[in-house]
Amino acid sequence: MSSPQVRLRARTPQACERCRRSKTKCTGVVIDRSCRSCLKRNVTCSWAQVVTPSAFYALTPPQEQESPKINEKSQRLHGQQDTPDPRALSNIPIVLPEPPQLERLFEIFFARHHEVELCSFLHKPSLDMPTLHNRSPVLVASVLSLAALYLSTDEVKADFGFETPCALSDHYARLAKSHAYGLSDEPSIQTIQAYLILAIRELMIWSNIKAYMYAGTALRMAQALNLNVEGSQRLSPRQKEVRRRTFWACFVVDRLISYSCNKPFAISFDSAQIQLPCSANAFAFDEISTGPSVKDLALHANQVSQLGIMPFLITMVQLWGDMAFLHVSGGRRRSKFGPHSPESEFYRYEKAIDDFSSSLPPSLSWSPQNYKLHQVTGQAQAFVNLNFLLHHSKCVMHQEYLPQLDSQYSLNSEVNYATSFDAAGISLDYIDTKIIKTSMNSINTITEIALTLNAGPAKDRELLQSIFAANAILTASAVHLWVLYTQTCDACPKHEALAKAENLRQVIKSWQPQWRVATAWVETLEMLYKLYVYSYGKVVESDLDCWDMGTDDINDSLEVVGEVTDESGGGPISSDADGIPDPSAVCQRLYDKIRSVLVNPLLATDIKQRNLRAYCRTLWQHVWIYGPTEGFGDDFSSLDALLGEVGSPLLNMPPLDMNLEYI
């Protein structure tokens, strides 16, 4: 019998974009430029043109180059005739800048965010821009949107044709988001990376709700792809390492943005069943590397030269996140055990941080000499942020146990146990010398790092500008204000505490041209300062109505303006006001009001103003107030004049009875 003829199937010369991302067999063009797989799933089938080494522009078929028509009725209802719906832009090609400008933006991205928050998840030696843009245009656009924030206005006008860095950033952000919408249900490594970058960018422009949402989408995708476990053996060493670093970037960004936005963490550390990133050299040369896990890192503390700083930084993020979560999730009002009880989470987390700190080699401790050492090795950015995290973890929850003076001047003679004691039954006035000492040592180190780098050259100031540093500086400045208003000993003079608090505020204020969110942090410090003055100083109530925090130094972002406009195109509204507790419902103790200010640094300006008025007026009902004074201004530095007054109540108030000679 003759054997039947075997029909050989011709190989498809090129797969469509959707089949390439999902790694499925593509049948080629069947009907109307669609493959059989896309027709079956009823999804859009797109095809990329052939990539040449010099192709730095959009790779989109000619028939898809036309911009989709925008729903005019939707525009009219939302009052946004010039801003199309992001979903309607999903097919608009992402046109890249010329090669010199493209290289400039990627250099900024690598220098600012890639090596810390994003765990260096891009393999730079093999990074080919046309190929990357062909595979994931949303990733390239998200990088450009974040890096554009750091350009100067003159550079943007001359090289890109935009008026401001924020306008250029908004342009690429809108394109990145439009493509990201179409990929929200198609997880991939590149899409996860793009969402993480967009999350950081949204935080920078003070769009904290969007930052939290984009980060959450990236985390869900990472969980869907099982990035928390080691990859299959069929993957190359480079592919495995990219998966690891992308997961750890999700882990870092989750804790960073959740803490900044006062939201719960989305990734549990217990779910991480993957080793820490390998060294930069092993990643660059595609070498097989078996690195330690977070739990085993202490056994490899003497191998910094082989491992690099990144494993230690990620471990510190985990330890800091545990302590920070105690602070944002209720603080001592919800801690049922005292800070020195072995049953308390505070005690366990503090011990873990101390054990990890003591296991670190001397080369990882902060000093100007060690900083220069890590500059030579190219790890200065990770070194600086590691120390910010380490010392912030030693004061972020400790500040909850710093006693205030308001109970000494209460009009009520009877003790209110519901407000005067925490959940563990410890009085809010209790003086814990050990905790105070730990807090002071930590904030002094944070202050030293920040002011040392800020006084250095431009490269040092760039390394200082990070979200980790901002969180640490906010806490340090708050504790300096506590010293200013509650201590009078020679070891902690008020003028030094004032100078440190003001210098730290100026550091964050210098970031406003690039980061709109820096305005929110500055407002938080000014709000805290005013709360202290109204509690311990002498002011009049009319000052509350004159308080207005300006944003004149900030480049307006069209996306932020769009967020705070109501649906009828009317005046600005507070998009994140829903769900914010009524300020009058906050406990009347000064501790609770200060805590409420610190855990919500990114609230809208009008909400902060409303909260401050409510906090100060309810304080006046419970605290003795000295006679009013005139001339209290809105500037943070106006406290210099107040402290210089003879007979000022700030200088005459009875101090807390404690010895702070260790400061």
BAZATOR-282138 format. One record per residue (C-alpha): residue number from 1; residue in three letters; x, y, z. Coordinates in nm, 2 decimals. Layout:
% residues N
i:aa:east:north:up
NUM:ALA:X:Y:Z
...
//
This chain:
% residues 663
i:aa:east:north:up
1:MET:0.00:0.00:0.00
2:SER:0.12:0.34:-0.08
3:SER:0.16:0.57:0.22
4:PRO:-0.06:0.88:0.23
5:GLN:0.10:1.21:0.13
6:VAL:0.21:1.43:0.42
7:ARG:0.11:1.79:0.37
8:LEU:0.38:2.02:0.49
9:ARG:0.26:2.34:0.65
10:ALA:0.43:2.66:0.54
11:ARG:0.60:2.85:0.82
12:THR:0.45:3.18:0.91
13:PRO:0.72:3.45:0.82
14:GLN:0.61:3.68:1.10
15:ALA:0.37:3.65:1.39
16:CYS:0.13:3.92:1.50
17:GLU:0.20:4.13:1.80
18:ARG:-0.06:3.97:2.02
19:CYS:0.06:3.61:1.94
20:ARG:0.42:3.71:2.00
21:ARG:0.34:3.85:2.35
22:SER:0.14:3.54:2.44
23:LYS:0.39:3.31:2.28
24:THR:0.12:3.12:2.08
25:LYS:0.14:2.99:1.72
26:CYS:0.03:3.25:1.47
27:THR:-0.13:3.14:1.15
28:GLY:-0.05:3.45:0.96
29:VAL:-0.29:3.68:0.78
30:VAL:-0.63:3.51:0.71
31:ILE:-0.90:3.78:0.68
32:ASP:-0.85:4.15:0.69
33:ARG:-0.50:4.14:0.83
34:SER:-0.61:3.92:1.12
35:CYS:-0.48:3.58:1.21
36:ARG:-0.70:3.29:1.30
37:SER:-0.61:3.31:1.67
38:CYS:-0.71:3.67:1.70
39:LEU:-1.03:3.61:1.51
40:LYS:-1.12:3.33:1.74
41:ARG:-1.07:3.55:2.05
42:ASN:-1.24:3.85:1.88
43:VAL:-0.95:4.08:1.95
44:THR:-0.76:4.34:1.74
45:CYS:-0.47:4.18:1.54
46:SER:-0.18:4.42:1.49
47:TRP:0.14:4.37:1.29
48:ALA:0.48:4.53:1.33
49:GLN:0.69:4.64:1.04
50:VAL:1.04:4.50:0.98
51:VAL:1.28:4.66:1.23
52:THR:1.60:4.81:1.11
53:PRO:1.89:4.91:1.33
54:SER:1.83:5.28:1.27
55:ALA:1.45:5.27:1.32
56:PHE:1.38:5.49:1.61
57:TYR:1.02:5.57:1.53
58:ALA:0.68:5.41:1.57
59:LEU:0.63:5.07:1.41
60:THR:0.27:5.07:1.32
61:PRO:0.10:4.96:0.99
62:PRO:0.00:5.25:0.76
63:GLN:-0.38:5.18:0.80
64:GLU:-0.35:5.21:1.18
65:GLN:-0.16:5.55:1.17
66:GLU:-0.48:5.75:1.17
67:SER:-0.59:5.88:1.50
68:PRO:-0.93:5.74:1.62
69:LYS:-1.22:5.98:1.63
70:ILE:-1.30:6.11:1.98
71:ASN:-1.66:6.10:2.11
72:GLU:-1.75:6.47:2.10
73:LYS:-2.04:6.43:2.34
74:SER:-1.81:6.27:2.60
75:GLN:-1.57:6.56:2.55
76:ARG:-1.85:6.82:2.59
77:LEU:-1.98:6.65:2.91
78:HIS:-1.63:6.64:3.07
79:GLY:-1.52:6.98:2.95
80:GLN:-1.21:6.84:2.79
81:GLN:-1.23:6.93:2.42
82:ASP:-0.85:6.91:2.38
83:THR:-0.78:6.60:2.59
84:PRO:-0.89:6.27:2.43
85:ASP:-1.00:5.96:2.63
86:PRO:-0.68:5.75:2.70
87:ARG:-0.86:5.44:2.58
88:ALA:-0.93:5.61:2.24
89:LEU:-0.55:5.65:2.19
90:SER:-0.46:5.29:2.22
91:ASN:-0.39:5.26:1.84
92:ILE:-0.20:5.59:1.81
93:PRO:0.17:5.52:1.74
94:ILE:0.43:5.62:2.00
95:VAL:0.68:5.83:1.81
96:LEU:1.02:5.83:1.98
97:PRO:1.25:6.13:1.99
98:GLU:1.57:6.14:1.79
99:PRO:1.85:5.91:1.91
100:PRO:2.04:6.17:2.11
101:GLN:1.74:6.28:2.30
102:LEU:1.62:5.93:2.34
103:GLU:1.96:5.83:2.49
104:ARG:1.95:6.14:2.72
105:LEU:1.61:6.04:2.87
106:PHE:1.72:5.68:2.92
107:GLU:2.04:5.80:3.09
108:ILE:1.82:6.00:3.33
109:PHE:1.60:5.70:3.40
110:PHE:1.90:5.48:3.48
111:ALA:2.06:5.74:3.70
112:ARG:1.75:5.83:3.90
113:HIS:1.52:5.53:3.95
114:HIS:1.64:5.21:3.78
115:GLU:1.90:5.10:4.04
116:VAL:1.69:5.15:4.36
117:GLU:1.31:5.14:4.33
118:LEU:1.32:4.92:4.02
119:CYS:1.60:4.68:4.13
120:SER:1.78:4.73:3.79
121:PHE:1.53:4.50:3.61
122:LEU:1.65:4.60:3.26
123:HIS:1.95:4.41:3.12
124:LYS:2.14:4.71:3.00
125:PRO:2.42:4.53:2.80
126:SER:2.15:4.38:2.56
127:LEU:1.92:4.68:2.56
128:ASP:1.84:4.75:2.19
129:MET:1.59:5.04:2.16
130:PRO:1.42:4.95:1.84
131:THR:1.37:4.59:1.95
132:LEU:1.24:4.70:2.29
133:HIS:1.01:4.95:2.14
134:ASN:0.88:4.69:1.90
135:ARG:0.81:4.44:2.18
136:SER:0.68:4.68:2.44
137:PRO:0.61:5.04:2.33
138:VAL:0.43:5.10:2.66
139:LEU:0.75:5.03:2.85
140:VAL:0.95:5.27:2.64
141:ALA:0.68:5.54:2.67
142:SER:0.66:5.50:3.05
143:VAL:1.04:5.54:3.08
144:LEU:1.02:5.86:2.88
145:SER:0.73:6.00:3.08
146:LEU:0.92:5.95:3.41
147:ALA:1.26:6.07:3.28
148:ALA:1.11:6.39:3.13
149:LEU:1.04:6.53:3.47
150:TYR:1.41:6.59:3.53
151:LEU:1.48:6.79:3.21
152:SER:1.52:7.17:3.22
153:THR:1.27:7.40:3.06
154:ASP:1.53:7.52:2.81
155:GLU:1.62:7.17:2.71
156:VAL:1.26:7.07:2.66
157:LYS:1.19:7.37:2.44
158:ALA:1.50:7.33:2.23
159:ASP:1.51:6.95:2.19
160:PHE:1.15:6.84:2.22
161:GLY:0.93:7.14:2.12
162:PHE:0.73:7.14:2.45
163:GLU:0.69:7.43:2.69
164:THR:0.76:7.25:3.02
165:PRO:0.90:6.92:3.14
166:CYS:0.56:6.84:3.28
167:ALA:0.40:6.89:2.94
168:LEU:0.65:6.65:2.78
169:SER:0.60:6.40:3.06
170:ASP:0.22:6.42:3.02
171:HIS:0.25:6.36:2.65
172:TYR:0.43:6.03:2.69
173:ALA:0.23:5.93:3.00
174:ARG:-0.10:5.96:2.80
175:LEU:0.04:5.74:2.53
176:ALA:0.18:5.49:2.77
177:LYS:-0.15:5.47:2.96
178:SER:-0.35:5.43:2.64
179:HIS:-0.15:5.13:2.54
180:ALA:-0.15:5.00:2.90
181:TYR:-0.53:4.99:2.91
182:GLY:-0.53:4.75:2.62
183:LEU:-0.28:4.52:2.80
184:SER:-0.44:4.53:3.14
185:ASP:-0.56:4.17:3.10
186:GLU:-0.25:4.04:2.92
187:PRO:0.03:4.02:3.18
188:SER:0.39:4.01:3.07
189:ILE:0.72:4.11:3.22
190:GLN:0.75:4.43:3.01
191:THR:0.39:4.54:3.09
192:ILE:0.46:4.48:3.47
193:GLN:0.77:4.70:3.44
194:ALA:0.58:4.97:3.26
195:TYR:0.30:4.98:3.52
196:LEU:0.57:5.01:3.80
197:ILE:0.73:5.30:3.62
198:LEU:0.39:5.47:3.57
199:ALA:0.31:5.42:3.94
200:ILE:0.63:5.60:4.04
201:ARG:0.56:5.88:3.79
202:GLU:0.21:5.93:3.92
203:LEU:0.35:5.96:4.28
204:MET:0.60:6.22:4.16
205:ILE:0.33:6.44:4.01
206:TRP:0.12:6.40:4.33
207:SER:-0.15:6.18:4.18
208:ASN:-0.13:5.93:4.47
209:ILE:-0.45:5.74:4.40
210:LYS:-0.34:5.66:4.05
211:ALA:0.01:5.56:4.18
212:TYR:-0.15:5.31:4.41
213:MET:-0.38:5.18:4.13
214:TYR:-0.10:5.13:3.88
215:ALA:0.12:4.96:4.14
216:GLY:-0.17:4.73:4.22
217:THR:-0.21:4.63:3.86
218:ALA:0.15:4.55:3.83
219:LEU:0.14:4.34:4.15
220:ARG:-0.16:4.14:4.02
221:MET:0.01:4.07:3.69
222:ALA:0.32:3.95:3.88
223:GLN:0.11:3.72:4.09
224:ALA:-0.06:3.59:3.78
225:LEU:0.28:3.50:3.62
226:ASN:0.40:3.35:3.95
227:LEU:0.70:3.58:3.96
228:ASN:0.73:3.50:4.34
229:VAL:0.87:3.16:4.26
230:GLU:1.18:3.05:4.06
231:GLY:1.13:3.02:3.69
232:SER:1.14:2.71:3.48
233:GLN:1.46:2.54:3.40
234:ARG:1.40:2.60:3.03
235:LEU:1.46:2.97:3.09
236:SER:1.80:3.12:3.04
237:PRO:1.99:3.27:3.34
238:ARG:1.92:3.62:3.21
239:GLN:1.54:3.55:3.18
240:LYS:1.53:3.40:3.53
241:GLU:1.72:3.70:3.67
242:VAL:1.48:3.95:3.50
243:ARG:1.19:3.77:3.65
244:ARG:1.35:3.79:4.00
245:ARG:1.44:4.15:3.97
246:THR:1.09:4.24:3.84
247:PHE:0.93:4.07:4.13
248:TRP:1.15:4.24:4.38
249:ALA:1.08:4.57:4.21
250:CYS:0.71:4.50:4.27
251:PHE:0.79:4.43:4.63
252:VAL:0.98:4.75:4.68
253:VAL:0.73:4.97:4.49
254:ASP:0.44:4.82:4.68
255:ARG:0.58:4.91:5.02
256:LEU:0.71:5.25:4.90
257:ILE:0.39:5.37:4.75
258:SER:0.16:5.21:5.00
259:TYR:0.34:5.38:5.29
260:SER:0.35:5.72:5.11
261:CYS:-0.02:5.70:5.03
262:ASN:-0.12:5.55:5.37
263:LYS:-0.26:5.23:5.21
264:PRO:-0.22:4.86:5.30
265:PHE:0.05:4.65:5.14
266:ALA:-0.06:4.42:4.86
267:ILE:0.23:4.17:4.86
268:SER:0.29:3.95:5.16
269:PHE:0.66:3.88:5.23
270:ASP:0.58:3.52:5.32
271:SER:0.47:3.46:4.95
272:ALA:0.82:3.53:4.82
273:GLN:0.98:3.20:4.74
274:ILE:1.26:3.34:4.53
275:GLN:1.62:3.42:4.58
276:LEU:1.75:3.77:4.60
277:PRO:1.90:3.94:4.29
278:CYS:2.25:3.82:4.19
279:SER:2.54:4.05:4.15
280:ALA:2.55:4.31:3.87
281:ASN:2.84:4.13:3.70
282:ALA:2.67:3.80:3.70
283:PHE:2.36:3.96:3.56
284:ALA:2.55:4.14:3.29
285:PHE:2.74:3.83:3.18
286:ASP:2.44:3.59:3.19
287:GLU:2.61:3.37:3.45
288:ILE:2.42:3.12:3.66
289:SER:2.42:3.25:4.01
290:THR:2.26:3.10:4.32
291:GLY:2.20:3.39:4.56
292:PRO:2.08:3.38:4.92
293:SER:1.72:3.44:5.03
294:VAL:1.62:3.72:5.26
295:LYS:1.62:3.49:5.56
296:ASP:1.98:3.36:5.48
297:LEU:2.13:3.70:5.39
298:ALA:2.28:3.75:5.74
299:LEU:2.50:3.45:5.68
300:HIS:2.65:3.63:5.37
301:ALA:2.70:3.97:5.53
302:ASN:3.07:3.95:5.47
303:GLN:3.03:3.90:5.09
304:VAL:2.92:4.25:4.99
305:SER:3.18:4.26:4.71
306:GLN:3.04:3.94:4.56
307:LEU:2.67:4.01:4.62
308:GLY:2.65:4.39:4.58
309:ILE:2.43:4.61:4.79
310:MET:2.09:4.53:4.63
311:PRO:2.02:4.22:4.84
312:PHE:2.08:4.42:5.15
313:LEU:1.86:4.70:5.03
314:ILE:1.57:4.47:4.96
315:THR:1.60:4.30:5.30
316:MET:1.60:4.64:5.46
317:VAL:1.29:4.74:5.27
318:GLN:1.12:4.43:5.41
319:LEU:1.23:4.51:5.77
320:TRP:1.14:4.88:5.73
321:GLY:0.80:4.79:5.58
322:ASP:0.71:4.58:5.88
323:MET:0.78:4.87:6.12
324:ALA:0.63:5.13:5.90
325:PHE:0.31:4.93:5.86
326:LEU:0.26:4.94:6.24
327:HIS:0.28:5.32:6.22
328:VAL:0.03:5.37:5.94
329:SER:-0.21:5.09:6.05
330:GLY:-0.30:5.25:6.39
331:GLY:0.01:5.30:6.58
332:ARG:0.02:5.25:6.96
333:ARG:-0.36:5.31:6.97
334:ARG:-0.40:4.95:6.83
335:SER:-0.09:4.78:6.98
336:LYS:-0.22:4.56:7.26
337:PHE:0.12:4.51:7.41
338:GLY:0.38:4.76:7.52
339:PRO:0.69:4.83:7.31
340:HIS:0.91:4.62:7.55
341:SER:0.69:4.32:7.57
342:PRO:0.82:4.01:7.38
343:GLU:0.47:3.95:7.26
344:SER:0.44:4.28:7.08
345:GLU:0.51:4.32:6.71
346:PHE:0.71:4.63:6.79
347:TYR:0.95:4.44:7.00
348:ARG:1.00:4.16:6.74
349:TYR:1.04:4.40:6.45
350:GLU:1.28:4.62:6.65
351:LYS:1.49:4.31:6.74
352:ALA:1.50:4.20:6.38
353:ILE:1.62:4.54:6.27
354:ASP:1.88:4.56:6.54
355:ASP:2.01:4.21:6.45
356:PHE:2.03:4.29:6.08
357:SER:2.20:4.62:6.16
358:SER:2.46:4.45:6.38
359:SER:2.53:4.19:6.11
360:LEU:2.61:4.45:5.85
361:PRO:2.98:4.50:5.78
362:PRO:3.13:4.84:5.88
363:SER:3.16:4.93:5.51
364:LEU:2.78:4.96:5.48
365:SER:2.74:5.20:5.78
366:TRP:2.70:5.57:5.70
367:SER:3.01:5.78:5.70
368:PRO:3.15:6.03:5.44
369:GLN:3.44:5.79:5.39
370:ASN:3.22:5.49:5.31
371:TYR:3.01:5.71:5.08
372:LYS:3.32:5.80:4.88
373:LEU:3.41:5.43:4.87
374:HIS:3.07:5.33:4.72
375:GLN:3.09:5.62:4.47
376:VAL:3.40:5.45:4.33
377:THR:3.22:5.12:4.30
378:GLY:2.91:5.27:4.14
379:GLN:2.68:5.18:4.43
380:ALA:2.65:5.51:4.60
381:GLN:2.27:5.54:4.53
382:ALA:2.20:5.20:4.69
383:PHE:2.43:5.28:4.98
384:VAL:2.26:5.61:5.06
385:ASN:1.91:5.47:5.04
386:LEU:2.00:5.16:5.25
387:ASN:2.11:5.39:5.53
388:PHE:1.80:5.61:5.50
389:LEU:1.59:5.30:5.53
390:LEU:1.79:5.16:5.82
391:HIS:1.76:5.47:6.04
392:HIS:1.41:5.55:5.94
393:SER:1.30:5.21:6.06
394:LYS:1.44:5.30:6.40
395:CYS:1.23:5.61:6.44
396:VAL:0.92:5.57:6.22
397:MET:0.72:5.38:6.49
398:HIS:0.94:5.50:6.78
399:GLN:0.80:5.86:6.74
400:GLU:0.46:5.73:6.85
401:TYR:0.60:5.70:7.20
402:LEU:0.74:6.06:7.23
403:PRO:0.53:6.23:7.51
404:GLN:0.36:6.57:7.46
405:LEU:0.28:6.84:7.71
406:ASP:-0.08:6.90:7.63
407:SER:-0.22:6.69:7.93
408:GLN:-0.03:6.92:8.17
409:TYR:-0.25:7.21:8.06
410:SER:-0.58:7.04:8.02
411:LEU:-0.89:7.22:8.15
412:ASN:-1.04:6.89:8.26
413:SER:-0.93:6.77:8.60
414:GLU:-1.06:6.42:8.55
415:VAL:-0.85:6.18:8.36
416:ASN:-1.01:6.04:8.04
417:TYR:-0.87:5.69:8.02
418:ALA:-1.01:5.63:7.67
419:THR:-0.78:5.91:7.53
420:SER:-0.50:5.93:7.78
421:PHE:-0.39:5.56:7.75
422:ASP:-0.30:5.35:7.45
423:ALA:-0.43:5.00:7.37
424:ALA:-0.16:4.85:7.60
425:GLY:-0.27:5.06:7.90
426:ILE:0.04:5.28:7.89
427:SER:-0.01:5.65:7.94
428:LEU:0.06:5.88:7.65
429:ASP:0.27:6.09:7.89
430:TYR:0.50:5.80:7.99
431:ILE:0.86:5.89:7.93
432:ASP:1.05:5.60:7.77
433:THR:1.41:5.71:7.77
434:LYS:1.54:5.41:7.57
435:ILE:1.29:5.48:7.28
436:ILE:1.36:5.85:7.29
437:LYS:1.73:5.79:7.27
438:THR:1.69:5.55:6.97
439:SER:1.47:5.80:6.79
440:MET:1.71:6.09:6.85
441:ASN:2.02:5.89:6.73
442:SER:1.83:5.79:6.42
443:ILE:1.70:6.13:6.32
444:ASN:2.04:6.29:6.38
445:THR:2.20:6.04:6.14
446:ILE:1.92:6.10:5.88
447:THR:1.98:6.48:5.92
448:GLU:2.35:6.43:5.88
449:ILE:2.31:6.23:5.56
450:ALA:2.06:6.47:5.41
451:LEU:2.25:6.79:5.48
452:THR:2.59:6.64:5.38
453:LEU:2.46:6.53:5.04
454:ASN:2.27:6.85:4.99
455:ALA:2.58:7.06:5.05
456:GLY:2.78:6.86:4.80
457:PRO:2.80:6.88:4.42
458:ALA:2.50:6.83:4.19
459:LYS:2.57:6.45:4.17
460:ASP:2.53:6.42:4.55
461:ARG:2.21:6.62:4.54
462:GLU:2.07:6.39:4.27
463:LEU:2.14:6.09:4.49
464:LEU:1.97:6.25:4.78
465:GLN:1.65:6.30:4.58
466:SER:1.46:5.98:4.65
467:ILE:1.13:5.87:4.79
468:PHE:1.30:5.68:5.07
469:ALA:1.49:5.99:5.17
470:ALA:1.18:6.20:5.16
471:ASN:0.99:5.97:5.40
472:ALA:1.29:5.96:5.64
473:ILE:1.33:6.34:5.63
474:LEU:0.96:6.39:5.71
475:THR:0.99:6.18:6.02
476:ALA:1.33:6.34:6.12
477:SER:1.18:6.69:6.08
478:ALA:0.88:6.60:6.29
479:VAL:1.10:6.48:6.57
480:HIS:1.31:6.79:6.56
481:LEU:0.99:6.99:6.61
482:TRP:0.90:6.78:6.90
483:VAL:1.24:6.86:7.06
484:LEU:1.18:7.23:6.98
485:TYR:0.86:7.24:7.17
486:THR:0.91:7.00:7.46
487:GLN:1.28:7.02:7.56
488:THR:1.49:7.29:7.72
489:CYS:1.80:7.11:7.82
490:ASP:2.15:7.23:7.72
491:ALA:2.21:6.91:7.52
492:CYS:1.93:6.99:7.28
493:PRO:1.90:7.37:7.24
494:LYS:1.60:7.49:7.06
495:HIS:1.78:7.70:6.80
496:GLU:1.96:7.38:6.68
497:ALA:1.64:7.18:6.65
498:LEU:1.48:7.47:6.47
499:ALA:1.77:7.50:6.23
500:LYS:1.77:7.13:6.15
501:ALA:1.40:7.12:6.09
502:GLU:1.42:7.42:5.86
503:ASN:1.72:7.29:5.67
504:LEU:1.54:6.96:5.61
505:ARG:1.23:7.15:5.49
506:GLN:1.45:7.34:5.24
507:VAL:1.59:7.02:5.11
508:ILE:1.25:6.89:5.02
509:LYS:1.15:7.23:4.89
510:SER:1.44:7.22:4.64
511:TRP:1.28:6.92:4.47
512:GLN:0.96:7.11:4.37
513:PRO:1.08:7.19:4.02
514:GLN:1.10:6.82:3.93
515:TRP:0.85:6.67:4.18
516:ARG:0.51:6.81:4.23
517:VAL:0.47:6.58:4.53
518:ALA:0.74:6.77:4.71
519:THR:0.49:7.05:4.76
520:ALA:0.27:6.80:4.95
521:TRP:0.56:6.71:5.18
522:VAL:0.64:7.07:5.24
523:GLU:0.28:7.15:5.32
524:THR:0.28:6.86:5.57
525:LEU:0.58:7.00:5.75
526:GLU:0.43:7.35:5.76
527:MET:0.10:7.20:5.88
528:LEU:0.28:7.02:6.16
529:TYR:0.47:7.33:6.25
530:LYS:0.15:7.53:6.28
531:LEU:-0.02:7.26:6.49
532:TYR:0.27:7.28:6.73
533:VAL:0.26:7.66:6.75
534:TYR:-0.12:7.66:6.80
535:SER:-0.08:7.40:7.08
536:TYR:0.22:7.55:7.26
537:GLY:0.25:7.90:7.13
538:LYS:0.04:8.22:7.14
539:VAL:-0.17:8.29:6.83
540:VAL:-0.51:8.42:6.74
541:GLU:-0.78:8.22:6.56
542:SER:-0.78:8.45:6.26
543:ASP:-0.45:8.31:6.16
544:LEU:-0.63:8.00:6.06
545:ASP:-0.83:8.17:5.79
546:CYS:-0.52:8.34:5.64
547:TRP:-0.32:8.02:5.60
548:ASP:-0.27:7.94:5.23
549:MET:0.00:7.71:5.10
550:GLY:0.11:7.82:4.75
551:THR:0.25:7.61:4.46
552:ASP:0.39:7.89:4.25
553:ASP:0.72:7.71:4.19
554:ILE:0.56:7.40:4.05
555:ASN:0.52:7.33:3.68
556:ASP:0.15:7.26:3.63
557:SER:0.07:6.91:3.50
558:LEU:-0.23:6.88:3.27
559:GLU:-0.30:6.54:3.41
560:VAL:-0.31:6.67:3.77
561:VAL:-0.53:6.96:3.66
562:GLY:-0.77:6.72:3.49
563:GLU:-0.80:6.51:3.80
564:VAL:-0.92:6.79:4.02
565:THR:-1.19:6.91:3.78
566:ASP:-1.55:6.80:3.83
567:GLU:-1.75:6.63:3.56
568:SER:-1.93:6.95:3.45
569:GLY:-1.60:7.13:3.39
570:GLY:-1.64:7.34:3.70
571:GLY:-1.40:7.44:3.97
572:PRO:-1.14:7.22:4.14
573:ILE:-1.25:6.94:4.37
574:SER:-1.06:6.70:4.59
575:SER:-1.06:6.37:4.41
576:ASP:-0.93:6.18:4.72
577:ALA:-1.15:6.35:4.98
578:ASP:-1.40:6.06:4.98
579:GLY:-1.33:5.82:5.27
580:ILE:-1.11:6.07:5.47
581:PRO:-1.22:6.06:5.83
582:ASP:-1.39:6.37:5.97
583:PRO:-1.11:6.57:6.15
584:SER:-1.35:6.64:6.44
585:ALA:-1.37:6.27:6.50
586:VAL:-0.99:6.24:6.57
587:CYS:-0.91:6.21:6.93
588:GLN:-0.86:6.54:7.11
589:ARG:-0.51:6.46:7.23
590:LEU:-0.22:6.63:7.05
591:TYR:-0.06:6.29:6.99
592:ASP:-0.35:6.18:6.77
593:LYS:-0.36:6.50:6.57
594:ILE:0.02:6.50:6.50
595:ARG:-0.01:6.13:6.40
596:SER:-0.30:6.21:6.16
597:VAL:-0.09:6.48:5.99
598:LEU:0.21:6.25:5.95
599:VAL:0.03:5.94:5.81
600:ASN:-0.15:6.15:5.55
601:PRO:0.12:6.36:5.39
602:LEU:-0.04:6.35:5.04
603:LEU:-0.38:6.48:5.11
604:ALA:-0.50:6.77:4.89
605:THR:-0.42:7.12:5.01
606:ASP:-0.78:7.21:5.09
607:ILE:-0.83:6.90:5.30
608:LYS:-0.51:6.98:5.50
609:GLN:-0.64:7.33:5.56
610:ARG:-0.98:7.20:5.68
611:ASN:-0.81:6.95:5.90
612:LEU:-0.58:7.20:6.06
613:ARG:-0.86:7.44:6.14
614:ALA:-1.06:7.15:6.31
615:TYR:-0.75:7.03:6.50
616:CYS:-0.66:7.37:6.63
617:ARG:-1.01:7.47:6.74
618:THR:-1.07:7.14:6.92
619:LEU:-0.73:7.18:7.09
620:TRP:-0.83:7.52:7.22
621:GLN:-1.13:7.35:7.40
622:HIS:-0.89:7.13:7.61
623:VAL:-0.57:7.33:7.65
624:TRP:-0.48:7.65:7.83
625:ILE:-0.40:7.92:7.58
626:TYR:-0.17:8.21:7.65
627:GLY:-0.26:8.56:7.54
628:PRO:-0.28:8.63:7.16
629:THR:0.01:8.78:6.98
630:GLU:0.03:8.96:6.64
631:GLY:0.25:8.91:6.34
632:PHE:0.25:8.53:6.31
633:GLY:0.32:8.47:5.95
634:ASP:0.27:8.17:5.72
635:ASP:0.64:8.12:5.65
636:PHE:0.80:7.82:5.83
637:SER:1.11:8.02:5.91
638:SER:0.90:8.29:6.10
639:LEU:0.95:8.08:6.41
640:ASP:1.30:8.24:6.44
641:ALA:1.13:8.57:6.54
642:LEU:0.89:8.39:6.77
643:LEU:1.17:8.21:6.96
644:GLY:1.37:8.53:6.98
645:GLU:1.10:8.71:7.18
646:VAL:1.17:8.77:7.54
647:GLY:0.92:8.60:7.76
648:SER:0.78:8.38:7.48
649:PRO:0.57:8.09:7.63
650:LEU:0.78:7.85:7.42
651:LEU:1.08:7.94:7.63
652:ASN:0.89:7.96:7.96
653:MET:0.69:7.64:7.94
654:PRO:0.79:7.38:8.20
655:PRO:1.00:7.11:8.02
656:LEU:0.95:6.74:8.04
657:ASP:1.16:6.60:8.32
658:MET:1.41:6.39:8.13
659:ASN:1.78:6.37:8.07
660:LEU:1.87:6.40:7.70
661:GLU:2.25:6.44:7.74
662:TYR:2.30:6.17:7.47
663:ILE:2.17:6.40:7.19
//
